[in-house]
Amino acid sequence: MKPALLPWALLLLATAPGPGPGPAADAQDSCSMRCGALDGPCSCHPTCSGLGTCCLDFRDFCLEILPYSGSMMGGKDFVVQHFKMSSPTDTSAICRFKESIQTLGHVDSSGQVHCVSPLLYESGRVPFTVSLDNGHSFPRAGTWLAVHPNKVSMMEKSELVNETRWQYYGTADTSGNLSLTWHVEALPTQTVTIELWGYEETGMPYSQEWTAKWSYLYPLATHIPNSGSFTFTPKPAPPSYQRWRVGALRIIDSKNYAGQKDVQALWTNDHALAWHLSDDFREDPVAWARTQCQAWEELEDQLPSFLEELPDCPCTLTQARADSGRFFTDYGCDMEQGSVCTYHPGAVHCVRSVQASPRYGSGQQCCYTADGTQLLTADSSSGSTPDRGHDWGAPPFRTPPRVPGMSHWLYDVLSFYYCCLWAPDCPRYMQRRPSNDCRNYRPPRLASAFGDPHFVTFDGTNFTFNGRGEYVLLEAVLTDLRVQARAQPGRMFNGEARARGCSGWRRVDPRWEAGAKWCPFHSHHHRHTDPWHRADCNGRPGGQLRRGGGQAGQRDQRSGGAAEPGGAELRRAELDGPEG
């Protein structure tokens, strides 16, 4: 029988996060509190599975979970794999994320441990630990992948029926009922409560006091049947709630108290809260929006310009789709998903810069028409617009304007509603969000190494090189990127060396000197280059390099890489690790 809710709340308050006891000196053959460790008689690092060097209890303490990802808004129940409690009825679970955020988990009747993901202000891989002794120790560890809300499956969230109506409610010819739907099986309970949460960022922009916060506002419905749909007629919210203009709805089990954080839930997309705004908005939405547009304009003019540090847009749609190292499909205007471009009518496809700008965390956006030409704000209000807050956020996240999705909503999307969608003052907005016209764009270049080996450098130079040893293939000073490689003679299937004079790349080692280290996956296939896996070398994986093949990669136009025209030189280098 599960404990009552109030004692659990007191328990979570009483078990403040701490480092917990370390492993005993004679426990180095266990992975308890050692996930990611390589030292000791056995390994607790993720690479141990392929090498056969794992501690016997590796799977009991270094956790695999299913599902392994969910919305950064939280509320997703996930299950620990390969580990079960022998007496599930007497055990509870506390899950701690980032050493500071605790959520209440549980152990089901089969002995499997469940956790609930928390509300986060960041995307990406988030470490977590699990306690099965009421928070006294957290010896088990794993990694949760927090995803941008727009990339979450519709099965995992609630849907605003005709989302445009929600965001235009109260303007001309938009009134009546609003509806939302959800998948009943995604929230297994008899009755639900539907809540409104609001998002805001307070404090002086670009100061230490600039903070981001989600707040519970009020319920739309309580203890209603979990039928999968809800319809209501919106009423203006009380004045105390009017400062929130962006938010989302959350559906939870009615057994939870109103506004309870980090419980299993379904969220809607974040959206403009036109439907809850005051009577002033409904009586004259154009005048109300013009006032807000002017206030945004005055604030924007006081903030530093971010345009100079953005990358230049590709000139054509073909270039934009090919330049995947620097630009990626915009979730809100994707030709592979039907080109539903709400904010850029006339465009068939938009891309965003992959990386946020280094100083201000801003982002570039580039939109294109059906004939492949760039859509500019100088020609149309549908033109592509740069963003003060990158839609995907920017490391280290958590604080404005680097919160994925939400900072972008406040500084770039909501202001678009004020000036362009709710009022006819779009020139004000476009003046401060002008399209980049691509005049300084330089397409990326390709380099490759293949065969004997043969090389083609970024400037198109071809040559063959049969040297042995370690070399620097690429060095980019601006981004601290270095690509090293080891060349040694290849071998045939029977183990004999290939023809004299021939050598091949046995190991390629890309690394960012000031960033994450790259850790190896050791290959048992001597005919291929060792694949490497980006990680913090503590058991938390990142992106992966492909095995084999030809392309050495794309060169960033701002990288300052060593492979400029005439730069066909290979420099000797030292590689960490044993010979392959």
C-alpha positions in Angstrom: 0.0 0.0 0.0 1.4 3.4 -1.0 2.1 5.9 1.8 -0.1 9.0 2.1 0.9 12.1 0.1 1.6 14.5 3.0 4.2 12.2 4.7 5.9 11.9 1.3 6.0 15.7 0.9 7.6 16.0 4.4 10.1 13.2 3.5 11.2 15.0 0.4 11.7 18.2 2.4 13.7 16.3 5.1 16.0 14.6 2.6 17.9 17.6 1.3 20.4 16.7 -1.4 23.9 15.9 -0.3 27.0 14.1 -1.6 26.1 11.0 0.4 28.6 8.4 1.7 31.3 7.3 -0.7 32.1 3.7 -1.6 34.2 1.8 0.9 37.8 1.1 0.1 37.0 -2.6 -0.3 34.1 -2.0 -2.6 36.0 -1.1 -5.8 34.7 -4.3 -7.4 31.2 -2.8 -7.2 29.6 0.0 -9.3 27.7 1.4 -6.2 28.4 5.2 -6.4 31.0 4.5 -9.1 29.1 4.8 -12.4 31.4 6.1 -15.0 34.6 5.1 -13.2 37.4 3.3 -15.1 39.7 2.7 -12.1 39.6 -0.4 -9.9 39.7 -4.1 -10.7 36.5 -3.8 -12.9 35.0 -1.0 -14.9 31.7 1.0 -14.4 32.2 3.0 -17.6 29.6 2.5 -20.5 32.4 1.2 -22.7 32.9 -1.8 -20.4 30.1 -3.8 -22.1 31.9 -4.1 -25.4 35.2 -4.8 -23.6 33.9 -7.4 -21.2 35.4 -5.5 -18.2 32.2 -4.5 -16.3 31.7 -5.1 -12.6 29.2 -7.9 -11.9 26.7 -5.4 -10.5 27.1 -2.9 -13.4 23.5 -3.1 -14.5 22.2 -2.8 -10.9 23.8 0.5 -10.3 24.5 2.1 -13.7 20.9 2.3 -14.9 19.3 1.9 -18.2 15.8 3.4 -18.4 12.8 3.2 -20.7 11.8 5.6 -22.1 15.1 7.4 -22.0 13.7 10.8 -23.1 10.8 13.2 -22.7 9.8 16.8 -22.6 11.9 19.2 -20.6 8.5 20.3 -19.1 8.6 17.1 -17.0 5.9 14.8 -15.8 7.1 11.7 -17.7 7.1 8.3 -15.9 10.1 6.2 -16.8 11.2 2.7 -15.7 14.6 1.3 -14.6 15.5 -1.7 -16.7 17.5 -4.9 -15.7 16.9 -4.2 -12.0 14.1 -5.3 -9.7 13.5 -5.0 -6.0 12.9 -8.3 -4.2 10.4 -6.8 -1.8 8.6 -4.1 -3.7 5.8 -3.5 -1.2 8.2 -2.3 1.5 10.3 0.0 -0.7 9.8 3.6 -2.1 12.0 5.5 -4.5 13.4 9.0 -4.5 14.9 10.3 -7.8 17.4 13.1 -7.7 18.2 15.1 -10.9 21.3 17.3 -11.2 22.1 16.7 -7.5 19.4 19.2 -6.6 15.9 18.4 -7.9 14.1 15.5 -6.2 11.0 13.8 -7.4 9.0 11.0 -5.8 9.2 7.7 -7.6 7.7 4.3 -6.8 8.3 0.6 -7.0 5.5 -1.3 -8.8 4.1 -4.6 -8.0 6.6 -6.4 -10.2 9.6 -4.8 -8.4 10.5 -2.3 -11.1 11.6 1.1 -10.1 9.8 4.2 -11.6 10.9 7.8 -11.6 9.1 11.0 -12.8 11.1 13.5 -14.8 11.1 17.1 -13.3 10.3 20.5 -14.9 13.6 21.7 -16.3 14.9 24.9 -17.8 17.3 23.1 -20.1 17.4 20.4 -22.8 20.0 17.7 -23.2 21.3 14.9 -21.1 20.6 15.3 -17.4 22.3 13.0 -14.8 20.1 11.5 -12.1 20.5 9.2 -9.1 18.1 6.9 -7.2 17.6 6.3 -3.5 15.8 3.2 -2.2 16.5 4.0 1.5 14.4 7.1 2.0 17.1 9.4 0.7 19.9 8.4 2.9 22.1 7.4 0.0 21.9 7.6 -3.8 24.2 4.8 -5.1 22.4 4.2 -8.5 22.9 6.6 -11.4 21.6 7.1 -14.9 21.0 9.8 -17.6 17.7 11.4 -18.6 17.4 13.1 -22.0 15.3 16.3 -21.7 13.8 17.3 -25.1 12.6 20.6 -26.5 8.7 20.5 -26.1 8.2 20.9 -29.9 10.0 17.6 -30.6 7.9 15.5 -28.2 5.4 13.1 -29.8 1.8 14.1 -29.7 1.1 10.9 -27.8 3.0 12.4 -24.9 1.2 15.7 -24.6 -2.2 17.4 -24.8 -3.3 19.1 -27.9 -5.0 22.5 -28.2 -7.7 22.0 -30.8 -7.2 24.7 -33.5 -4.3 26.3 -31.7 -4.7 29.5 -33.7 -8.1 30.1 -32.1 -6.5 29.9 -28.6 -3.9 32.5 -29.5 -6.4 34.9 -31.3 -9.2 34.5 -28.8 -10.7 37.9 -28.1 -9.7 39.5 -31.4 -12.2 40.1 -34.2 -14.4 37.2 -35.0 -12.7 34.9 -32.5 -14.9 33.8 -29.5 -17.0 30.9 -28.3 -15.7 27.6 -26.8 -12.1 26.2 -26.8 -11.2 22.5 -26.6 -8.2 20.4 -25.9 -7.6 16.7 -26.3 -5.2 14.1 -24.9 -4.6 10.3 -25.0 -6.2 8.7 -22.0 -3.7 5.9 -21.8 -0.8 8.4 -21.4 -2.2 9.4 -18.0 -3.7 6.3 -16.3 -6.2 7.7 -13.8 -10.0 8.0 -13.4 -10.2 11.8 -12.9 -7.9 14.6 -13.8 -7.3 18.3 -13.0 -6.4 20.8 -15.8 -4.2 23.7 -14.7 -2.8 26.9 -16.3 0.9 27.6 -15.8 2.6 30.8 -16.8 6.2 31.6 -17.8 8.0 34.8 -17.1 11.6 36.2 -17.0 12.3 38.9 -14.4 15.2 41.2 -13.5 17.4 43.4 -15.6 18.3 41.8 -19.0 21.8 40.4 -19.3 22.4 40.8 -15.5 22.9 38.2 -12.8 19.4 39.0 -11.5 17.8 37.9 -14.8 15.8 34.8 -13.9 13.3 32.4 -15.6 10.3 30.9 -13.8 7.3 28.7 -14.5 4.5 29.4 -12.0 1.2 27.6 -11.3 -1.6 30.1 -11.9 -5.1 28.6 -11.5 -7.2 25.5 -12.4 -9.5 25.3 -15.5 -11.2 22.2 -14.2 -10.9 19.9 -11.2 -11.8 16.2 -10.7 -13.3 15.8 -14.2 -13.5 12.3 -15.9 -10.3 11.3 -17.8 -12.2 11.2 -21.1 -9.5 12.5 -23.3 -11.2 15.9 -24.1 -12.3 19.1 -22.4 -14.3 22.1 -23.7 -14.8 25.4 -21.9 -15.7 29.0 -22.5 -12.8 31.3 -21.5 -13.3 34.1 -19.1 -10.8 36.9 -18.4 -8.4 36.0 -15.6 -8.3 38.1 -12.4 -5.9 41.2 -12.5 -3.3 39.4 -10.4 -2.7 36.9 -13.3 -2.6 39.4 -16.1 1.2 39.8 -16.2 1.5 36.3 -17.6 1.2 36.4 -21.4 2.8 33.0 -22.3 2.1 29.7 -20.8 0.9 26.1 -21.1 -1.8 23.8 -19.7 -1.0 20.8 -17.6 -3.2 17.8 -16.9 -2.5 15.8 -13.8 -4.1 13.1 -11.6 -6.7 14.7 -9.4 -5.2 13.0 -6.3 -2.4 15.5 -6.5 -2.9 18.9 -5.0 -3.2 22.0 -7.2 0.2 23.2 -8.5 2.1 20.2 -7.2 5.5 20.1 -8.9 7.1 17.2 -10.7 4.2 14.7 -10.8 3.2 12.6 -13.8 1.5 15.0 -16.2 0.6 15.9 -19.8 1.5 19.4 -21.1 0.2 21.3 -24.0 2.5 23.4 -26.3 3.5 26.7 -24.9 1.3 29.4 -26.5 0.2 33.1 -26.3 -2.5 33.4 -23.6 -4.9 35.6 -25.5 -7.8 33.6 -24.1 -7.1 34.6 -20.5 -6.3 38.3 -21.1 -8.4 41.1 -19.5 -11.6 42.8 -20.8 -9.4 45.7 -22.0 -7.9 43.3 -24.6 -11.3 41.9 -25.7 -12.9 45.4 -26.0 -10.1 46.8 -28.2 -7.4 44.2 -29.0 -5.7 46.4 -31.6 -5.2 49.3 -29.3 -4.1 46.9 -26.5 -1.6 45.2 -28.7 -0.3 48.5 -30.1 0.5 49.6 -26.5 2.4 46.3 -25.9 4.2 46.6 -29.2 5.4 50.1 -28.3 6.5 49.0 -24.9 8.5 46.1 -26.5 10.0 48.5 -29.0 11.2 50.8 -26.2 12.7 47.9 -24.3 14.4 46.5 -27.4 16.1 49.8 -28.2 17.7 49.7 -24.7 19.2 46.2 -25.2 22.5 45.5 -26.9 22.4 44.5 -30.6 22.9 40.8 -31.3 22.8 40.9 -35.1 26.5 41.3 -35.7 27.4 38.0 -34.1 25.0 35.8 -36.1 26.0 33.6 -39.0 25.1 34.6 -42.5 22.1 32.9 -44.1 22.6 30.5 -47.1 21.4 32.2 -50.3 19.3 29.3 -51.6 17.1 26.6 -50.2 19.5 24.0 -51.7 22.5 25.5 -49.8 20.4 25.8 -46.6 19.6 22.1 -46.6 23.1 21.1 -47.6 24.8 23.2 -44.9 23.7 20.9 -42.1 26.7 21.6 -40.0 25.6 25.1 -39.3 21.8 25.2 -40.0 19.0 22.8 -39.1 15.3 22.6 -40.0 13.1 25.0 -38.1 10.4 22.9 -36.3 7.8 25.6 -37.2 8.3 25.5 -41.0 9.5 22.2 -42.4 8.9 21.1 -46.0 9.2 17.5 -44.9 6.2 18.0 -42.6 3.9 19.8 -45.1 5.4 23.4 -44.9 2.9 24.6 -42.2 4.6 27.9 -41.8 2.3 29.8 -39.4 4.6 32.8 -38.8 6.1 32.9 -42.3 3.3 32.4 -44.9 4.7 32.1 -48.3 7.7 30.2 -47.1 8.0 26.4 -47.7 11.0 25.8 -45.5 13.0 27.6 -42.8 16.3 26.7 -41.1 17.9 27.9 -37.9 21.5 28.3 -36.9 22.6 25.2 -35.0 24.6 27.1 -32.5 23.4 30.1 -30.6 25.6 33.2 -30.8 28.5 33.1 -28.2 27.8 36.3 -26.2 24.0 36.8 -26.3 22.7 33.3 -27.0 20.8 34.5 -30.1 19.8 32.6 -33.2 19.7 33.1 -37.0 16.6 32.1 -39.0 16.5 31.8 -42.8 13.3 31.1 -44.8 12.8 30.2 -48.4 10.1 30.2 -51.1 9.0 27.3 -53.3 11.5 28.4 -56.0 14.4 28.2 -53.5 15.0 32.0 -53.1 15.4 33.6 -49.7 12.4 35.3 -48.2 13.4 38.7 -46.7 11.7 41.1 -44.4 12.6 44.0 -46.7 10.2 42.5 -49.3 7.6 40.8 -47.1 6.3 40.6 -43.5 6.7 36.8 -44.0 10.5 37.2 -44.2 12.9 35.3 -42.0 13.7 37.0 -38.7 16.6 36.6 -36.4 16.0 35.8 -32.7 17.2 37.5 -29.5 16.6 34.1 -27.8 17.6 31.0 -29.8 14.6 28.7 -30.1 16.7 25.8 -29.0 18.3 27.7 -26.1 22.1 27.9 -25.5 24.4 26.3 -22.9 24.5 26.6 -20.0 20.7 27.0 -20.3 18.6 27.6 -17.2 18.8 31.5 -17.3 17.5 34.1 -19.8 17.8 34.4 -22.7 19.1 30.8 -23.0 16.0 28.8 -21.8 15.0 26.5 -24.7 11.8 27.6 -26.4 10.6 30.0 -23.7 13.2 32.8 -23.9 12.5 32.8 -27.7 8.8 33.1 -27.0 9.1 36.1 -24.8 11.5 38.2 -26.8 10.7 37.1 -30.4 7.3 35.4 -30.7 5.1 37.2 -28.3 6.3 40.6 -29.6 5.4 39.3 -33.1 1.8 38.8 -31.9 1.8 42.3 -30.4 3.1 44.1 -33.5 2.1 41.8 -36.5 -0.7 39.5 -35.6 -2.9 41.4 -33.1 -2.1 44.9 -34.5 -1.0 46.1 -37.9 2.3 47.5 -36.8 4.6 44.9 -38.3 7.2 47.5 -39.7 8.1 48.2 -36.1 9.0 44.6 -35.5 10.8 44.0 -38.8 12.9 47.1 -38.3 14.4 45.3 -35.2 14.4 41.8 -36.7 15.7 42.3 -40.2 16.5 39.3 -42.4 20.1 38.5 -43.2 20.6 38.9 -47.0 23.4 36.3 -47.4 25.8 38.7 -49.1 28.7 37.4 -46.9 27.7 33.8 -46.9 30.4 31.3 -47.7 29.3 27.7 -48.4 31.1 25.0 -46.4 33.8 22.9 -48.1 34.4 19.2 -47.8 37.6 17.3 -47.2 38.1 13.6 -47.3 40.6 10.8 -46.7 40.1 7.4 -48.4 41.9 4.4 -50.0 45.7 4.2 -50.0 45.2 6.8 -48.3 44.4 9.6 -50.6 43.5 13.1 -49.4 41.4 15.9 -50.7 41.8 19.0 -48.6 39.3 21.9 -48.2 40.8 23.8 -51.0 40.5 20.9 -53.4 44.2 19.8 -53.3 44.7 16.1 -54.1 47.6 14.0 -52.8 48.6 10.6 -51.5 50.4 10.1 -48.2 51.8 6.8 -46.8 53.4 8.1 -43.6 53.1 6.3 -40.3 52.6 7.8 -36.9 50.3 10.4 -35.4 49.2 13.6 -37.2 47.0 16.6 -36.9 44.4 16.5 -39.7 42.6 19.7 -38.8 43.1 22.5 -36.3 40.6 25.3 -35.8 41.9 27.9 -33.5 38.7 29.9 -33.1 36.7 26.9 -31.9 39.5 25.0 -30.2 38.8 22.0 -32.4 41.6 19.6 -33.2 41.3 16.4 -35.3 44.2 13.9 -34.8 44.8 10.6 -36.5 47.1 7.6 -36.3 48.4 6.0 -39.5 49.7 2.4 -39.5 49.9 -0.4 -42.0 46.7 -2.2 -42.6 46.3 -6.0 -42.3 44.4 -8.6 -44.3 41.9 -11.1 -42.8 44.7 -13.6 -42.1 46.6 -11.0 -40.1 49.4 -10.5 -42.7 50.4 -6.9 -43.4 49.2 -5.4 -46.7 51.6 -4.3 -49.5 54.7 -2.5 -48.3 54.3 1.3 -48.3 50.6 1.2 -47.8 49.1 2.6 -44.5 45.7 3.5 -43.3 44.1 5.6 -40.6 43.6 3.3 -37.6 42.2 5.9 -35.2 40.7 9.4 -35.6 40.5 11.5 -32.5 38.5 14.8 -32.7 38.5 16.8 -29.5 37.6 20.3 -28.3 40.6 21.4 -26.1 38.5 23.6 -23.8 35.4 21.4 -23.9 34.3 17.8 -23.6 36.9 15.1 -24.0 36.3 12.3 -26.5 36.4 8.8 -25.2 37.0 5.7 -27.3 34.9 2.8 -28.3 37.5 0.0 -28.9 36.9 -1.8 -32.2 37.5 -5.5 -32.6 37.4 -5.1 -36.4 40.9 -4.2 -37.6 39.7 -3.3 -41.0 37.9 -0.2 -39.8 38.8 3.0 -38.0 37.9 3.0 -34.3 34.7 4.9 -33.8 34.8 7.5 -31.0 31.9 8.6 -28.8 31.6 12.1 -27.4 31.1 12.0 -23.6 32.3 13.5 -20.4 34.2 10.2 -19.8 31.9 9.7 -16.8 29.3 7.5 -18.4 27.1 10.2 -19.9 27.2 9.9 -23.7 26.8 12.5 -26.4 27.0 12.5 -30.2 28.7 9.8 -32.2 31.1 9.7 -35.1 30.4 7.3 -37.9 32.6 4.4 -38.5 34.5 4.0 -41.7 34.3 6.2 -44.7 35.1 9.0 -46.7 34.1 12.5 -45.7 36.4 14.1 -43.2 33.7 16.8 -42.4 32.6 20.3 -43.1 34.6 23.3 -42.4 33.0 26.2 -40.4 33.4 29.4 -42.3 34.4 31.1 -39.1 36.5 28.2 -37.7 39.9 29.5 -38.6 40.8 25.9 -39.5 44.3 24.9 -40.6 43.1 23.5 -44.0 43.0 26.8 -45.9 44.2 26.9 -49.5 47.7 25.6 -49.6 47.2 24.0 -46.2 47.8 20.4 -47.2 50.4 19.8 -44.6 50.0 17.0 -42.0 51.6 17.8 -38.6 52.9 15.1 -36.2 51.0 14.8 -33.0 50.7 12.7 -29.9 47.6 10.6 -29.3 46.4 9.6 -25.9 45.8 5.9 -25.4 47.4 2.6 -26.5 48.3 1.7 -30.0 45.4 0.2 -31.9 
